[in-house]
Amino acid sequence: MELKHIPLFSLLDEDELAILAAQVEVRKFAARQRIYKIGDIGKNAFVVMSGTVQVTTVDSDHQEVVLHQPGHGEFFGFASMLEETPHQTNAMALNDVECVEIDRNDISVLLQKKPMAGMDLLTVIGRQFHATQELVRLRASRNANELIDEDETFGERIADKVAQFGGSWTFIIAFGITLSVYTAINVYLRGKAWDPYPFILLNLFLSMLAAIQAPVIMMSQNRQDSKDRVRSELDYEVNLRAETEIQAVSSRLNLLTDKIGDLDDLLRAVKQDGAQK
């Protein structure tokens, strides 16, 4: 078993790898086979050696949401395994998958025999946590306006310009001046006016302008609604991923803290026994 090529165990030395290899087991899953489901007791965690796994959850609207698709060297199910709580996600093999199966006892044996292995594991987990933070930062920095603008058409750009100009004081003032000059000229010309009172031609132009302007402005409003929807979806994805990763990292840190405390107590007991002898 080539544990050395798995990033999580890359910092372990040969002795530590040998101890771990004697504890863990290799599991194989066929394509579309479920590895665990929500509510299953989290006795084991998995590290992917080959293939791809899909980890999902169900949101408040009972829609399946993909949280992660771990590939070679990536792990999943650790939070539930460390806390010994039911899984809060579903895991399914997307294709033929080979995984290393790990439980709390495997890690406990490794830390008891090789205490410094805990620091190596913590270092790798810290690196992955930083990578997750960078991923969250990049996803959070995505601009909804830019995502919408990438696919906008020429007609949609025109609609935005029309809506922007039609809702400005420049348009209102210019339109008011135009109407005032138009009516004033026709009143002054009286019998020679081309559009005498009650300005039927002007009413026709205004009706035509309103008939064209209204749907164009609605097009722009629909685009704004799309931007708001994309922005809310991006915020939801970032919050969901951040919550999941923070919970996982917190669980691992708590476990390592407990193990270090146990080792400290063990060392104190050994020293006391030696002093008494």
Rosetta blueprint (number, residue, H / E / L):
1 M L
2 E L
3 L H
4 K H
5 H H
6 I L
7 P H
8 L H
9 F H
10 S L
11 L L
12 L L
13 D L
14 E H
15 D H
16 E H
17 L H
18 A H
19 I H
20 L H
21 A H
22 A H
23 Q H
24 V L
25 E E
26 V E
27 R E
28 K E
29 F E
30 A L
31 A L
32 R L
33 Q L
34 R E
35 I E
36 Y E
37 K L
38 I L
39 G L
40 D L
41 I E
42 G L
43 K L
44 N E
45 A E
46 F E
47 V E
48 V E
49 M E
50 S E
51 G L
52 T L
53 V E
54 Q E
55 V E
56 T E
57 T E
58 V E
59 D L
60 S L
61 D L
62 H L
63 Q L
64 E E
65 V E
66 V E
67 L E
68 H E
69 Q L
70 P L
71 G L
72 H L
73 G L
74 E L
75 F E
76 F E
77 G L
78 F H
79 A H
80 S H
81 M H
82 L H
83 E H
84 E L
85 T L
86 P E
87 H L
88 Q L
89 T L
90 N E
91 A E
92 M E
93 A E
94 L L
95 N L
96 D L
97 V E
98 E E
99 C E
100 V E
101 E E
102 I E
103 D E
104 R H
105 N H
106 D H
107 I H
108 S H
109 V H
110 L H
111 L H
112 Q H
113 K H
114 K L
115 P L
116 M L
117 A H
118 G H
119 M H
120 D H
121 L H
122 L H
123 T H
124 V H
125 I H
126 G H
127 R H
128 Q H
129 F H
130 H H
131 A H
132 T H
133 Q H
134 E H
135 L H
136 V H
137 R H
138 L H
139 R H
140 A H
141 S L
142 R L
143 N L
144 A H
145 N H
146 E H
147 L H
148 I H
149 D H
150 E L
151 D L
152 E L
153 T L
154 F H
155 G H
156 E H
157 R H
158 I H
159 A H
160 D H
161 K H
162 V H
163 A H
164 Q H
165 F H
166 G H
167 G L
168 S L
169 W H
170 T H
171 F H
172 I H
173 I H
174 A H
175 F H
176 G H
177 I H
178 T H
179 L H
180 S H
181 V H
182 Y H
183 T H
184 A H
185 I H
186 N H
187 V H
188 Y H
189 L H
190 R H
191 G H
192 K H
193 A L
194 W L
195 D L
196 P L
197 Y L
198 P L
199 F L
200 I H
201 L H
202 L H
203 N H
204 L H
205 F H
206 L H
207 S H
208 M H
209 L H
210 A H
211 A H
212 I H
213 Q H
214 A H
215 P H
216 V H
217 I H
218 M H
219 M H
220 S H
221 Q H
222 N H
223 R H
224 Q H
225 D H
226 S H
227 K H
228 D H
229 R H
230 V H
231 R H
232 S H
233 E H
234 L H
235 D H
236 Y H
237 E H
238 V H
239 N H
240 L H
241 R H
242 A H
243 E H
244 T H
245 E H
246 I H
247 Q H
248 A H
249 V H
250 S H
251 S H
252 R H
253 L H
254 N H
255 L H
256 L H
257 T H
258 D H
259 K H
260 I H
261 G H
262 D H
263 L H
264 D H
265 D H
266 L H
267 L H
268 R H
269 A H
270 V H
271 K H
272 Q H
273 D H
274 G H
275 A H
276 Q H
277 K L
